[in-house]
Each structure stands twice: as C-alpha cells, then as structure tokens.
Amino acid sequence: MRDVYDVAIIGMGAVGTATGFLLAEFTNVQSLLFLEKEKSAGQIASDRRTNSQTRHPFGGELNYSPEVMRAIKRYSDMIPSYATSDYGHGYDILRRTKSGMVLAVGKNEKDYLRKKFYDTVKPVFPCAELMEDQEEIAKLEPYIVRGRTKEEEIGIIKLQADMVDFGELARSFEDNARKHKGKKIYVKFNTRVERIEDLSDGYEIHVSNGGSFSARYLVVSAGSYTLSFAKQLGLGGDYVAFPVAGKFYTSPSVINGKVYTFQEEGVPFAATHADREWDGAVTRYGPTATPTLMFEKNKPDIKEFIDNLDPVLLDTVISKRAIRNIMIKNIAYSLPVLGRHLFWKYEARKIVPSIPYADLKPAPEFGGVRTVGINKRTRELKLGEFTLPEVPKDGVNICANMAPSPGASGSLGIAYKNVVKITRALGLDFDDEKFTKVFGTLPVV
C-alpha cells in the first residue's frame, strides 16, 4: 500500500520552505514532504552569495510599475514581520542598512529619475526623498561623490533598504515547520527528483536512488528547473526558460548600504548596483547578466539545455533592442581581462568614481543563475515570479513556481497564494486569525 502525503514540495529555497511553513503552522494539513537535492535548505538561489541580499522592492527598481511595486512590497513586508516575531527569534535573517538609494548620473538620467520618483516611487514609498545636492548626497554615501567634478549632474532617490539572508530565512521556515510533532513532516535532502508521474489520485515522484514518493498535491519550487518539471505534467507549454548568469566584482568596503542605478522598463534584469556585503568586509558590484548554457552555477546540464532549445530564445534576444543591448554589453563584461576593464570604466566608476582599477576584483564566489520565463506566443519576458497553471484547473493539484528575482523577497506572499490553492483543493482549513496576528492583513490573491 502506497504511503501518500497530503502535500509534497520539490525544492527547499525560500519559496518552497515558506509554503511548507505556512501549511504546517496555519492549516490542518496532516502530512508534508520536502524534497531537496542539496544537503540543506537555501543552498542555491536563496544562498546570500548568489543574490544581492536585497529585500525588494525598496524603491530602487525603476523598471517596475507602481502596481507591481505595491504588490511586491506587500509580500516583502511580510519578511520583517516574520523575522521580528517569535518564529524568527534566534535567526540572523534581516539587517537594516545605513543608506539605500537609486543613482542617476547626467541630465538625461536625472530627468528620468525625477519622473519615476513622482510617478512610481513616491506613491508607494511616501518617505522616499529626491536629492540633487552633491554635498547632501555625500553625507549618505561619500564615495559616490568623491572624485566627481562639481559640474557633473547627479541625483538620487533616498530610500530605506534592508539586507536579507534568504538562505537563513529558508532554514528558519524549515525548522518552524518541523516543530509540529503531531503532523507527519518528512524532509529528504541529497535527493534529486528525476521524473514526476500524474496519477488519477495525485502524483508519483521518482527520485535518483530509484525510490518514489506519492502526494495528493504537488508544489514545485525548483528554481531554474521548475518549468522542466511542469512540462512533464503538461503545463507551461507556452513558455521557454531563459537562463541568465549573474556575476559580481568586489572592492574594499566603500558603500554604506545599497546604491542602485536606473533600470529600463520591461527589462527583467537588474542594472548594476553596489551593495555592502553582509559582513561589511567588501563592496559588491553587479550583477552582470549573460545568457548561459547552465541552469545552475558551475553545473552544466547539456540535456536540460537541449530540451529547452527553442527559436524563441534567439528571436527574443535579437528582436528586442533593450534586451539585445544589455546582453551584448554584459557578454563584453565577461571577457577575460578586457571585461574587467570595461566593467570598471563604465559600471563601477559610474557609482564610485574614485575606485582604482586594481581595487576591483572578479568575485567567482558570488553570483548564480536565474531563469526568466518567455511566452512563446507573445515574446513577453515575465517580470519576476509567476505560477503554473496560470488559471486554476479542476483536478490539477499543482503549483509550479517560477520565482527569479525578486522571488525570494516575495516568498511568503507566493507561499500564501500556494496555500490558498492547496486548502481549496484538499478541503483544508486556514487559520486567518493566527496568520493576521503575525503578518497583518491577508495578502490579496
């Protein structure tokens, strides 16, 4: 007789573990299975070495519309609520930075900055300030002014920025889920899912050691591999995965918080920003964004790459001017020797004009791979997270979360949406009152 779990979760990054935590803590689910191919939770995209440790949106992402920014903000505001609650006690999840800002250099960028400040940022972040005086800006971040001429026009939107260790966040979700001794909660590490079979009463999950697990409901939050798993179940046929590698440089510590540069609307890649590292030892610059054959850092997967090949990938990069230009620029930054010089000249010095070339070092220990979804029919690049199936279908008991940046910031909100679907499908109860005592009002689904 098969041992069937109520819910199985593939992938223990921030989104997968948050889903498990909400199920265990706020519903009457009786059995829950976590499957993770690494040795512990939060080891890939959620690891703080692979991301910029930023709680989005802090207002610096000018490619977001006010509507998108509000939605992400509601989700990301759940993280400090959690981190400062009893659930976050004993975990080093959240740190406030001394400053946060988005920087414009030159008249054209300043004009753009002013427009976005009034149209997009201020309506969502009422405490944001527009500053254009170099001396005042230098009080916040001396090194972004040092070395500039008085004639060079700069401006900033001053904001509050938080740093988050999303790996630590994921591990805390796991620990809090495990505390429910009255429920059957099983965590299986070092276990790679090979194949998922759709059965009449749920799903059979076949793993690398030849074994299998059964579940009534399936949550897939497997980073770059989510779309591949979803397609095994007949979902996501309209999408192709676009894996993008993010790389960083470092210098001695010169930035107090986070300094973002402006991003073009409709482009799902972060513009170069400078961030104080978690321990304050260095300043990190990046990420570059280059197409890659890999779906995970330093782990080429030729089969996955071939299975994902589609003319839409090349057509999207070539036909969309903004995407094409960013790809060309970032490919140049990845060239040996020359790439470092170009990045220093056009990116790092834009933020820290006085940085010596010798101080800027490649940082292979940082960076990772994020996968953007491209709609094959519309050629649209999905900004941020989305979940398959996009429209709920009877009998399709699956949430497949595509959650590139800023997915980890919205992990609790994405998890809440997952849990709403799960409770409806399985007839479970959700404790609204207990939830709102921690997180305030219920998120909009």
N, C-alpha and C positions, 0 to 999 in steps of 0.2 A: 504493500500500500504506500502510495506517494505521500511524502511529508510536504504539505503545501503551506507556504507563508501567505499571510494577507497581502503584504507588500514586499517587493524586492527592489533594492536600489543599487544600480550599477554606477560606480564612481563615487569616491568619498572626498571630493573637493568641497568648497563652501556651499554650493547649491545642494548637492546630494545629501550631505550631512545635516544641513538645515532642514531639509524635507523630513529626514528621519527624526530629528529632534522635535519638530512640531507635531509629527504623528504620535510619537511616544508620550509627549508631555501634555498635549491638548486634545487628544482624541482617545476613543476606547479601542483603538486597534490592539489586537491580541498577539500578533506575531509579525516580526520585521526582520528582514535580511539585508545586510550590507555586503557588497562585493567590491573589492579594490585590488588592482593588480600590483600596487606598490606595497611597501612594508608597513605603512601607516597612513593616516588621513592627511590631506592637504599637502601632498608632495609634488604636485605638478603645477598646474596653472595657479593654484592658490598659494604656493610657496612664495614667501616675500622676496626671494631672489629672482623670481620670474616675472614679477609685476612691479609697478611703481609705488605700491603701498598706499595708494590714494583712495580715500572714501569719496566716490563720485556721487552726484556732481557737486563739486564745491564751487561751481560757477565759472570755472576756467575753461570749460569745454564749449567754445563758442559755436561749434557745429551743431549743437542741439537746439531744437525749437523750445519755446517756453513750456509747451505741453509735455514734451519728452523730459525736459529738465524737472518739471514738477513731479512727474511720475517716478523718476529715478530717485529724486530727493525723498519722497515719501518712503520708498523702500529702504534707501540707505540710512535714513534717520532711525531705523529700527536697530541698527548696529550699536550706537551708543546706548540706546535704551537697554539692550541686552547686556552689553559689556559692563554697565554700571549696576546691573541687577545682581541678585544672588546667583543667577546662572553663570555670570561672568567672573564671579569672585575667585581670585587665585590664578587668573589667566592674564597674561600681558597682551591684550588684544588691541587697545586703542591708545594713541598718543596724540596730543594736540601740538601743532607746530607753532613756531613763533610768528610765522607770516605765511600768507597764501596770496597769490596774485596771478593775473594774466597780463603779459607784457606786450606792448605794441611799440615798434621802432619805425620811425619815419612817418611822414604826413599821411600817406595812404592807409597805413595800418592804424594810425590814431583815429582817423575818420571812421574806419570800420569799427574800432573799439568803442567809440562814443555811441554809434548807432546800436551795436549789440548790447551795450550797457543799459540803455534806456528801453530797448525793445524786448530783450531776452533775460538779462541777468537781474536787474533791479526788481522786476515784478515777482521773481521767485526768491531772491535773496535781498530783503529790504535793507539789511545792514551793509550791503556792498557799497564801496566808495570809488568814485572816479578820481584819480590823482594824476596830475600832469607836471608837477613841480619836481625837478630833479633832487633838490635838497630834501624835500619831504620824503620822496621815494627812497633816498639813501638812508634815511633813519630806519627803514624797514629792512632793506637789503643793500648794504653799502657796495657790494661788488657788482651789482648790475648798473651802477652809476660810475664807479671808478674806471677811469680810462676813456670815458666818452667826452667829446667836446661839448661845450655849453650849447652850441648851435644844433646839435643832434636832437631831434624831437623824439621824446619817448613819453609813454603814458601807461598807467596800469589801472586795472580794476582790483582794488584791495578786497580780500575775502578772508574768511576763516577756513583753514584746511586741516584735516585730520589725517594721521597715518594709521593704517590698519595692517596688522599681521594676519592675513586671511588664512594662512596655514594654522596658526594658533586658534583662530576662530573656528575652523573646521574641526579641529581636535576637541575643542570645548563642546561643540554640538554633539560629537560622538560620545564623549564622556557623560554628558547630561542625558542622552538617550539611553545609555547602558544602565543608568541608575534605577530603571524601572524593572525591578526584580520579579514583579508579578506578571510581566509580559515576556514572551519568548523573543528575545532580541539577540541575533547571531551576527557577528562581524567576522568576515573571512578575508584576511589580507593575502598578498602574494598569490592572487587568484585571477587569472586572465579569462575573461569571457570570450569564447570562440564563436558561439552561434546561439541565436535565440529562435525558439520554435513556438509558433502560435497554435495553441490548442483550444478546444471547444470551451474549456473551463478555466483558461488562464494562459500562462506562458511557461515553457520549459527552457531553462538557461543552462547551456552546456559550457563547461569550463575546461581549462587547459589540462587538468590532471585526468581527464576522462570522465569525471563525475558530472552531475547535473543537479539543479535546484528547481523547484516549482513555486509559482506565485500566482495569486489571483489578479494582482495589479503590479505593473512594472514601471519604475521610474529610471530613465536613462539620463545620467548627467556625467557623461564620459568625455567631456571636453571635445577635442577635435574629432573623436571617433563617434560622437553621438549620431551624426547623420548617417554614417555607415550602418550602425545598428538599427536605426529607424527604417532604413530601406529594406533590411531583412524582413521587416514586418509590413511592407507595402506602404510605408509613409515617406514623405519627403521626396517623392519622385520629381517634383518641380524644382528641386534645389540641387546645387552643386557646391561642394566645400572649397573655399579659397584659403589655403593655409598660408599664413604670413608670419615670418620670423622677426621677432623684436630683439635688437641687440643694444647694448649700452656701453658708454665710456664713463670713466671716473676721473676725478681730480681731487686734490686735497680739499678739505671741507671749507667751502666759501659761502654756501647758501644756508640761510636760517630755516627755511621752510620749503615751499614749493613755488616755482616760477614757471608758469605755462606760457607758451606762445600761441598765437591765434590759429585756429583750425578752420579749414574751408568747410562750408556747409555741404552735407551729403557725402563727406568722406569719413569712413568709419575707422580711420587710423589716427592715433594721437600724434599731434605735432610735437616736435622736440620740446622737452621740458627739463628743468634742473630740479633735483629733489635732494633734500638732506636724507642721507641714509639712516636707517632705523637706529643704529648705534652712534650716529653722528661722526663716524670715522672719515667718511668721504662725501663728496657731492657726486650724484649720479646724473648723467646726461643721456637722453634718449626718449623713447626707443626709436631706432631706425625701423623701417617696415619694408621687408623684402620678400617676394614670393619664394617659397621653399618647396622642396620635394618631401620634406619631413612633416609628419603630423604631431611630432613630439621632439623636443630639443635633443639633438645628438643621437636620435634613434631613427635612421632612415627606414621607411616601410614601403618598399617598392610595390608590393601587392596592393596596399591601400592607395598608393599614388596612381597606379594603373587603373584600378577600379573606379577612381574618381575622375579620370581624364574626361574632359568634355570640351568641345569647341567654344562653349560659352566662356570658359575661363580666359582664353586668349582674346576673344572678341571683346569682353568687358574691359580688360586692361587697355586694349588698343583704342577702343571707340570712346571711352570716357576720358576726356582730356585731363581732368584733375587727377584721376587715378593713375593715368599713364605717366604724368609728370612726376608724381610722388614716387612711383615705382622706379623710374629712371634715376631720379636723384638718390634714392636710398640704395639702389644697386651700386651706384658710384661710391657711396659711403662705405660699402662693404669690400671694396677693392683693397688688396694688400698695400700697405704704406700710403698710397695716394688717398685711399678712403679716409684714413685718419686725418690727413692734412686738410682735405675738403670739409670734413665734419667740423674740425677745429675752426676753420676760416668762416664757414657760412652758418654754422649752428651754435657751437659752444660760445664763440666770441660775440654772437648776437645777444646772448644772455649775460655773459661775463666778459666784457671787452678786454680786460687786462690779463686774461688767463694765458700763461706761457704755453707754447706748443708742447714743451717737454712735460708739462704737468698733466696733459690729457692722455690717459692710458686706456687701451681697449680692456674691457672687463668681461671676459668669457664666462666668469662665474655667475653673471647676471643675464637675464633675458630668457625668452621662451617662445613658444609658438601659439598663435591664436588663429582660429578658423572662422572666417566670415562666411555667412550663407549668401549665395547669389541665386535669385529667382531666375530660372532659365527662360521663362516666357517673357518677363518684363525687363530682364537685365538689371534689376534692382539689387543693390547691396544692402543687406539688412543691417541697420544700425543697432548694435547691442543684441540683447537676448530675444529669442522667440522660442516657442514650444510647439512641437508637432504632436498630434494633429492640430492644425491651427483652428479648426472648427470641431468641437466635440462631436463624437460619433458614438451611437449606441453600440456596446459590445467591444469598443476599442479601449481597453483599460490600460492605457499607457500615456505617460508624459515624457517626451524626449526633449530635454532642454539644451538648446544651443545657447551658450552664455559666454561669448567673448567679452572683452572689456566693454562696458563696466559691469559685467555679470556678477562678479563677487560682491560688489557694493550692494547689489540688489538681491543678494542670496536669500535673505529672509522673506522678502516680498515675492520672489519667484517661488520659493518653497510654499508660501501661503497659498498661492494660486494652484500649485500642485495639489496641496492638501484639500482644498475646496473640491477639486475634481474627484479626488480619491474618496472623500467622505460621501459624496453623492453616488458614486458608482458602487461602493461597498456597503452603503447604508450605515455609515458610522456617525457618531455624534462628535461635534466640535464644541469645546468649552469657550464660548465667546467671552464670558466674564473674566475668566482666568487669564485669557490672552490679552484683553484690553488693560488689565492691571499692570502688565509689563510694557506693552507696546502702544498704548493709547488707542485711538480709534482703529477699527478694522480697515485694512487696505482695500482700495477699490479693485475689483477683479474684472 
